[in-house]
Amino acid sequence: MILNDVELYIVDFFNKKLPAENYYHNLVHTKSVVELVKILAIEEECTEDELLLLLIAAWFHDVGYVEKAEGHEDVSVRIALEFLKEKGLSRYQLDKIKELIRVTKISSPPNNLLGKIMKDADSGHVSFEEYFEVSEKLRKEISFKKRVEIDPLDWLEQNKKFLEDHLFFTDYAQKNWQFKKEENKKRVQQKIDEIKSKANKRKQVKTGRGVETLFRVQLKNHIQLSAIADTKANILLSVNAIIISIALSNLIPKLDSPSNAFLVLPTFILMVFSVASVVLSVLSTRPKVSNVRVTQEMITNKQANILFFGNFCKMSLNEFEWGINYLIENEDVLYNSLTKDFYFLGLVLERKYKLLRITYTVFMIGIVVSALAFIISYNLIISK
């Protein structure tokens, strides 16, 4: 009998040629489709000839996977015709088998009873109790073939979309399989909710004590570094102010005497470098306040940080209270604001320490050059 020949051929064909990574589209799936075809064909009162065509198509519908996944239906048709051409089937029967194999394409809607049976049998796993086991095999197969790891949540979302869009076409499947599919859809949604709930809990843990400690310690360190920078700037300001005061009170009045002419150049150099150091020290500590007016839209879009006084100083009290309440109610916005505060404080520190480095360099060069100028000028006077 032809069905026995077909079954033996397909079993041998899959065992020898089907890639091992076909965890879903394999002999197990094919046998499942064959059994579902038998059930549907009996319930839909198909003739023996129609059942024969359905079963042959069911056995051959996925053999194309030995060559490729995309467009495997056309490969399945070719392999089926190569085997069936000497089995005494009529042209009508061969055409019908080709049609039934091609109707298993996701994008191919059935237009007759046999097509509906084939379509429902091929997707009958959506009503299985073992739906998740079958689905996991398909995910594993797709991941291996595309060489990409599919996120479990993304896969469940895809399953949910597929189950929502999926339709059964035969009366029997609609009456007996639909409610089981709906149960599986609910189970998928439950798994999605569980994963999201766990993700939210992990997020809460991440944004808990550890993260708060991180922000607290780092912001404290940055504030201390800012205070140290201001202290260094004040030291330079004080030292250079003393130097300028001494120069103005003791050196400059003596420059009128011809005998002290050698002090003019060294004094001038000392004054220039001291004044430059004072200016740079003032620049490093001079505050800068933003002129941008913060709006509610900027806060909700995470474009502004109202935790810094320079940003909220132009807001009204009502706007500021609303902004603080919004931060309290939305942790992601709150941490985003703290991150911005962290970042811009770092930029301020970078500017301060850069100017301080320049100031100390200028001060050091000024002291050395001034001292050398005094020594050289004094030696020149003595040598004369």
C-alpha positions as CSV (number, residue, x, y, z in Angstrom):
1,M,0.0,0.0,0.0
2,I,1.3,3.5,-0.9
3,L,0.9,4.9,2.6
4,N,3.2,2.2,4.0
5,D,5.8,3.0,1.3
6,V,5.5,6.8,2.1
7,E,5.9,6.3,5.8
8,L,8.9,4.0,5.4
9,Y,10.5,6.5,3.0
10,I,9.9,9.5,5.2
11,V,11.2,7.8,8.4
12,D,14.4,6.7,6.5
13,F,14.7,10.1,4.9
14,F,14.5,12.0,8.1
15,N,16.9,9.7,10.0
16,K,19.5,10.0,7.3
17,K,19.3,13.6,6.0
18,L,17.5,15.8,8.6
19,P,19.9,18.1,10.5
20,A,20.2,17.3,14.3
21,E,19.3,20.9,15.1
22,N,15.8,20.4,13.8
23,Y,14.4,20.1,17.3
24,Y,10.8,20.9,16.3
25,H,10.5,20.3,12.5
26,N,11.4,16.6,12.6
27,L,9.8,13.2,12.5
28,V,8.0,13.6,15.8
29,H,6.2,16.7,14.6
30,T,5.4,15.0,11.2
31,K,3.9,12.0,13.0
32,S,1.9,14.3,15.2
33,V,0.5,16.1,12.1
34,V,-0.4,12.8,10.5
35,E,-2.3,11.7,13.6
36,L,-4.2,15.0,13.8
37,V,-5.0,14.7,10.1
38,K,-6.6,11.3,10.7
39,I,-8.7,12.7,13.5
40,L,-9.9,15.8,11.6
41,A,-10.6,13.8,8.4
42,I,-12.8,11.3,10.3
43,E,-14.7,14.1,12.1
44,E,-15.1,16.1,8.9
45,E,-16.4,13.0,7.1
46,C,-13.7,12.9,4.4
47,T,-13.7,10.1,1.8
48,E,-10.9,7.5,1.7
49,D,-9.4,9.1,-1.4
50,E,-9.4,12.5,0.4
51,L,-7.8,10.9,3.5
52,L,-5.1,9.3,1.3
53,L,-4.2,12.7,-0.2
54,L,-4.2,14.4,3.2
55,L,-2.0,11.7,4.8
56,I,0.6,11.7,1.9
57,A,0.8,15.5,2.1
58,A,1.1,15.4,5.9
59,W,4.0,12.9,5.7
60,F,5.8,15.1,3.1
61,H,4.9,18.6,4.3
62,D,8.2,19.3,6.2
63,V,10.8,17.2,4.3
64,G,12.1,20.4,2.7
65,Y,13.7,21.2,6.0
66,V,16.6,18.9,5.0
67,E,17.7,21.8,2.7
68,K,16.3,25.0,4.1
69,A,13.8,26.5,6.5
70,E,12.6,29.5,4.4
71,G,10.6,28.3,1.5
72,H,10.9,24.6,2.6
73,E,7.4,24.0,1.2
74,D,8.5,24.2,-2.4
75,V,11.4,21.8,-1.6
76,S,8.9,19.4,0.1
77,V,6.8,19.5,-3.1
78,R,9.8,18.6,-5.3
79,I,10.9,15.7,-3.0
80,A,7.3,14.4,-2.8
81,L,6.8,14.5,-6.6
82,E,10.2,12.7,-7.2
83,F,9.0,9.9,-4.9
84,L,5.4,9.7,-6.0
85,K,5.8,9.9,-9.8
86,E,6.1,6.1,-10.0
87,K,3.4,5.3,-7.5
88,G,0.5,5.3,-10.0
89,L,-1.2,8.5,-8.8
90,S,-3.2,10.6,-11.2
91,R,-2.3,14.2,-12.2
92,Y,-5.2,15.4,-10.2
93,Q,-4.0,13.6,-7.1
94,L,-0.4,14.9,-7.5
95,D,-1.7,18.5,-7.9
96,K,-3.9,18.1,-4.9
97,I,-0.9,16.9,-2.8
98,K,1.2,19.9,-4.0
99,E,-1.7,22.2,-3.0
100,L,-2.0,20.6,0.5
101,I,1.7,20.9,1.2
102,R,1.9,24.5,0.1
103,V,-1.2,25.5,2.2
104,T,1.0,24.9,5.3
105,K,2.7,28.2,4.6
106,I,1.8,30.6,7.3
107,S,0.7,33.2,4.7
108,S,-1.5,30.7,2.8
109,P,-5.2,30.7,3.8
110,P,-7.1,27.5,3.0
111,N,-9.9,27.7,0.4
112,N,-11.4,24.2,0.8
113,L,-12.1,21.5,3.4
114,L,-8.9,19.6,2.8
115,G,-6.8,22.7,3.0
116,K,-8.6,23.6,6.3
117,I,-7.8,20.1,7.7
118,M,-4.2,20.4,6.7
119,K,-3.8,23.8,8.2
120,D,-5.4,22.9,11.5
121,A,-3.4,19.7,11.8
122,D,-0.1,21.5,11.2
123,S,-0.9,24.1,13.9
124,G,-2.7,21.7,16.2
125,H,0.1,21.9,18.8
126,V,-1.4,25.2,20.0
127,S,-4.1,23.2,21.8
128,F,-1.7,20.6,23.3
129,E,-1.2,20.3,27.0
130,E,2.5,20.1,26.2
131,Y,2.4,23.4,24.4
132,F,5.3,24.9,26.2
133,E,7.5,21.9,25.7
134,V,6.8,22.0,21.9
135,S,7.3,25.8,21.9
136,E,10.6,25.5,23.6
137,K,11.8,23.1,20.9
138,L,10.8,25.6,18.2
139,R,12.7,28.4,20.0
140,K,15.8,26.2,20.4
141,E,15.7,25.4,16.7
142,I,15.3,29.0,15.5
143,S,18.0,30.1,17.9
144,F,20.4,27.5,16.6
145,K,19.7,28.2,12.9
146,K,19.8,32.0,13.2
147,R,22.7,31.8,15.7
148,V,21.1,34.3,18.0
149,E,19.8,33.8,21.6
150,I,16.1,34.5,21.8
151,D,15.1,36.2,25.1
152,P,12.5,34.1,26.9
153,L,10.2,37.1,27.4
154,D,10.5,38.1,23.8
155,W,9.7,34.5,22.8
156,L,6.6,34.5,25.0
157,E,5.5,37.8,23.6
158,Q,5.8,36.3,20.1
159,N,3.8,33.2,21.2
160,K,1.1,35.5,22.6
161,K,0.9,37.4,19.3
162,F,0.8,34.1,17.3
163,L,-2.0,32.6,19.5
164,E,-4.0,35.9,19.2
165,D,-3.7,35.9,15.4
166,H,-4.1,32.1,15.0
167,L,-7.4,30.7,13.6
168,F,-8.8,27.2,13.4
169,F,-10.7,26.6,10.2
170,T,-12.5,23.2,10.6
171,D,-15.7,22.9,12.6
172,Y,-14.2,20.2,14.8
173,A,-11.1,22.1,15.7
174,Q,-13.2,25.2,16.5
175,K,-15.4,23.2,18.8
176,N,-12.9,21.0,20.4
177,W,-9.5,22.7,20.2
178,Q,-10.3,26.4,20.5
179,F,-10.9,26.4,24.2
180,K,-7.6,24.5,24.8
181,K,-5.8,27.1,22.8
182,E,-7.4,29.9,24.9
183,E,-6.1,28.1,28.0
184,N,-2.6,28.0,26.6
185,K,-2.9,31.7,25.7
186,K,-3.8,32.4,29.3
187,R,-0.8,30.3,30.5
188,V,1.5,32.3,28.2
189,Q,0.2,35.5,29.6
190,Q,0.8,34.2,33.2
191,K,4.4,33.3,32.3
192,I,4.9,36.8,30.8
193,D,3.5,38.4,34.0
194,E,5.7,36.2,36.2
195,I,8.9,37.2,34.2
196,K,8.0,40.9,34.3
197,S,7.2,40.6,38.0
198,K,10.6,39.0,38.7
199,A,12.3,41.6,36.5
200,N,10.6,44.4,38.5
201,K,11.7,42.8,41.8
202,R,15.3,42.6,40.5
203,K,15.1,46.2,39.4
204,Q,13.8,47.3,42.8
205,V,16.7,45.4,44.4
206,K,19.2,47.1,42.0
207,T,17.7,50.5,42.8
208,G,17.7,49.8,46.5
209,R,20.2,50.2,49.3
210,G,23.3,49.4,47.2
211,V,22.5,52.0,44.5
212,E,21.6,54.6,47.1
213,T,24.9,54.0,48.9
214,L,26.7,54.3,45.6
215,F,25.2,57.7,44.9
216,R,25.6,58.9,48.5
217,V,29.3,57.9,48.7
218,Q,30.2,59.2,45.3
219,L,28.3,62.5,45.6
220,K,29.9,63.0,49.0
221,N,33.4,62.3,47.5
222,H,32.8,64.8,44.7
223,I,31.6,67.5,47.2
224,Q,34.7,66.9,49.3
225,L,36.9,67.2,46.2
226,S,35.1,70.5,45.3
227,A,35.8,71.8,48.8
228,I,39.4,70.8,48.6
229,A,39.7,72.6,45.2
230,D,38.1,75.8,46.8
231,T,40.6,75.5,49.7
232,K,43.5,75.3,47.3
233,A,42.2,78.3,45.4
234,N,41.8,80.3,48.6
235,I,45.4,79.4,49.6
236,L,46.7,80.7,46.3
237,L,44.5,83.8,46.6
238,S,45.8,84.5,50.1
239,V,49.5,83.9,49.3
240,N,49.4,86.1,46.2
241,A,47.4,88.8,47.9
242,I,50.2,88.9,50.6
243,I,52.9,89.1,47.9
244,I,51.1,91.9,46.1
245,S,50.5,93.7,49.4
246,I,54.2,93.5,50.3
247,A,55.3,94.5,46.9
248,L,53.0,97.5,46.9
249,S,54.0,98.6,50.4
250,N,57.7,97.9,50.4
251,L,59.2,97.4,46.9
252,I,57.3,99.8,44.7
253,P,58.0,102.9,46.8
254,K,61.7,102.2,46.6
255,L,61.8,102.1,42.8
256,D,62.0,105.9,42.6
257,S,65.6,105.8,43.8
258,P,68.2,105.3,40.9
259,S,70.1,103.0,43.2
260,N,67.1,100.6,43.2
261,A,66.6,100.5,39.5
262,F,67.7,96.9,39.4
263,L,64.5,96.0,41.3
264,V,62.1,97.3,38.6
265,L,62.2,94.2,36.3
266,P,62.0,91.6,39.0
267,T,59.2,93.4,40.8
268,F,57.3,93.8,37.5
269,I,57.7,90.0,36.8
270,L,56.6,89.1,40.4
271,M,53.5,91.4,40.2
272,V,52.5,90.0,36.7
273,F,52.6,86.4,37.8
274,S,50.9,87.1,41.2
275,V,48.1,89.0,39.5
276,A,47.7,86.1,36.9
277,S,47.6,83.6,39.8
278,V,44.9,85.6,41.5
279,V,42.8,85.9,38.4
280,L,43.0,82.1,37.7
281,S,42.2,81.3,41.3
282,V,39.1,83.5,41.1
283,L,38.0,81.8,37.8
284,S,38.4,78.4,39.4
285,T,36.0,79.2,42.2
286,R,33.6,81.5,40.4
287,P,30.1,79.9,40.4
288,K,28.1,79.4,37.2
289,V,24.3,79.2,37.3
290,S,22.2,78.0,34.4
291,N,19.9,80.5,32.6
292,V,17.6,77.7,31.3
293,R,14.1,77.7,32.7
294,V,13.1,74.2,33.6
295,T,9.6,73.0,32.6
296,Q,7.4,70.1,33.6
297,E,7.9,68.6,30.1
298,M,11.7,68.7,30.5
299,I,11.4,66.9,33.9
300,T,9.1,64.1,32.5
301,N,11.4,63.7,29.5
302,K,14.4,63.4,31.8
303,Q,16.0,66.5,30.2
304,A,16.6,68.4,33.4
305,N,17.8,67.9,37.0
306,I,15.8,70.0,39.5
307,L,18.0,68.7,42.4
308,F,20.5,71.4,41.6
309,F,19.6,74.8,42.8
310,G,20.9,76.5,39.7
311,N,18.1,74.7,37.7
312,F,15.2,75.1,40.1
313,C,15.9,78.7,41.1
314,K,13.8,80.0,38.2
315,M,10.9,77.7,39.0
316,S,7.9,78.8,41.0
317,L,7.2,77.1,44.3
318,N,4.3,75.1,42.9
319,E,6.3,73.9,39.9
320,F,9.2,72.9,42.2
321,E,6.8,71.0,44.5
322,W,5.3,69.2,41.6
323,G,8.7,68.3,40.3
324,I,9.9,66.8,43.6
325,N,6.6,64.8,44.0
326,Y,7.1,63.5,40.4
327,L,10.7,62.4,41.3
328,I,9.4,60.6,44.4
329,E,6.7,58.8,42.5
330,N,9.0,57.8,39.5
331,E,12.2,56.1,40.7
332,D,13.7,55.9,37.2
333,V,13.4,59.7,36.8
334,L,14.8,60.2,40.3
335,Y,17.9,58.1,39.6
336,N,18.2,59.8,36.3
337,S,18.3,63.2,38.0
338,L,20.9,61.9,40.5
339,T,23.0,60.6,37.6
340,K,22.8,64.0,35.9
341,D,23.8,65.7,39.2
342,F,26.7,63.3,39.5
343,Y,27.8,63.9,35.9
344,F,27.6,67.7,35.9
345,L,29.3,67.9,39.3
346,G,32.2,66.0,37.7
347,L,32.4,68.5,34.9
348,V,32.6,71.3,37.4
349,L,35.4,69.5,39.2
350,E,37.2,68.9,36.0
351,R,37.1,72.6,35.2
352,K,38.2,73.6,38.7
353,Y,41.2,71.3,38.9
354,K,42.2,72.1,35.4
355,L,42.3,75.8,36.3
356,L,44.0,75.1,39.6
357,R,46.7,73.1,37.9
358,I,47.3,76.1,35.5
359,T,47.3,78.5,38.5
360,Y,49.8,76.5,40.5
361,T,52.0,76.2,37.4
362,V,51.8,79.9,36.8
363,F,52.5,80.7,40.5
364,M,55.5,78.3,40.5
365,I,57.0,79.7,37.3
366,G,56.4,83.3,38.6
367,I,58.2,82.6,41.9
368,V,61.2,81.0,40.1
369,V,61.5,83.6,37.4
370,S,61.1,86.5,39.9
371,A,63.8,85.0,42.1
372,L,66.1,84.5,39.2
373,A,65.4,88.0,38.0
374,F,66.2,89.5,41.5
375,I,69.5,87.4,41.6
376,I,70.6,88.4,38.1
377,S,69.8,92.0,38.6
378,Y,71.5,92.2,41.9
379,N,74.6,90.5,40.5
380,L,74.7,92.9,37.6
381,I,74.7,95.8,40.0
382,I,77.5,94.3,42.2
383,S,79.6,93.6,39.1
384,K,79.5,97.2,38.1
